[in-house]
């Protein structure tokens, strides 16, 4: 399981990535994160992030009727959200590469 402090800085970008695949709703985002190996991310963590993404105009939301119950709020990326996702991916790859270089360099010291 990924510690929540490590996850905190990347979850917003990962949620944008999931929404970029297709319009989706909060519970489905939680389920997809789990399928990708993020562990169980509580909906109580996801919904405040979705509200912030909406407030920052990175996503738009519409309510749609569900076959299984009450209406669901479906999210999709805005143009601003697409730009933010691209920037996140670039920054994350740069960070990931730096961490990999560091651990490769000290690999022998960790044994």
Secondary structure, DSSP 8 states (H G I E B T S, - for coil): ---HHHHHHHHHHHHHHHHHHS-EEHHHHHHHHHHTT-----HHHHHHHHHHHHHTTSEEEEEEEETTEEEEEEEEE-HHHHHHHHHHHHHHHHHHHHHHHHHHHHGGGG-
